[in-house]
Amino acid sequence: GPPNQHLSSKHELRWGKSGSLRFHISGPKEGKWDDFESGEKGNIFELVRREKNVDFRHAVSYVADALNLKVLSHGITISQKQREEQDQKRAQLKEKQALEEAKDIASRLNGVSELQMKSKPIEGTVAETYLRDVRGIQGQLAPDLRFLPRGTAFMYGGERKTLQQDCFAAFGRDQGGRLRSVQLTKLTEDGRRALSLEGEKLNKIQYGVSGRSFVTLQEG
């Protein structure tokens, strides 16, 4: 039942006509209770187990449900306050993650732009030899197919990088025509795919944001 309002105070709640059951709601014994008649005492879960005749797991569930209904002096329930604090923390975390992601994308796109500015027309380079002789592509090549010579230096992801081989560079754009990515194919001096010491083709390297970006091989 409800506590005895006459014997209760801002520090403790009392039940019974004589207030024999006491529960501390503040101070050093907050959350503790004692029963002057039986001599029993303990925490809030032990009190629920005794009064409701349930096990510990059900006592925890009961307390959780009760707290959801307990209203603070300013009219907001404890659960509502906790949810608001959690929602605020989640919103702040999402905002921070979005900002970090935006910075990362901007850094990657800057690297792609730098490579595009330092690239050269493909005509007469080993990159054209690769496309014509190895890939078998004939006709007019798209302007976003470029050549990057060995030794080209650029910034990407906060690091200074230098190309160790001549590269065929295929720049990708989104549907709006904005530069978004570049794929580099490492080449030999005769325009073929560069190989590892084990004789395997070296992996192509992707920079920028490849999702929803497209590479045009030929005009028209």
Secondary structure by P-SEA (a helix, b strand, c coil): ccccccccccccccccccccbbbbcccccccbbbbccccccccaaaaaaaaacccaaaaaaaaaaaaaaccccccccaaaaaaaaaaaaaaaaaaaaaaaaaaaaaaaaaaaaaaaaacccccccaaaaaaacccccccccccccccccccbbbbcccbbbbbccccbbbbbbcccccccbbbbbbbcccccbbbcccccccbbbbccccccbbbbcccc
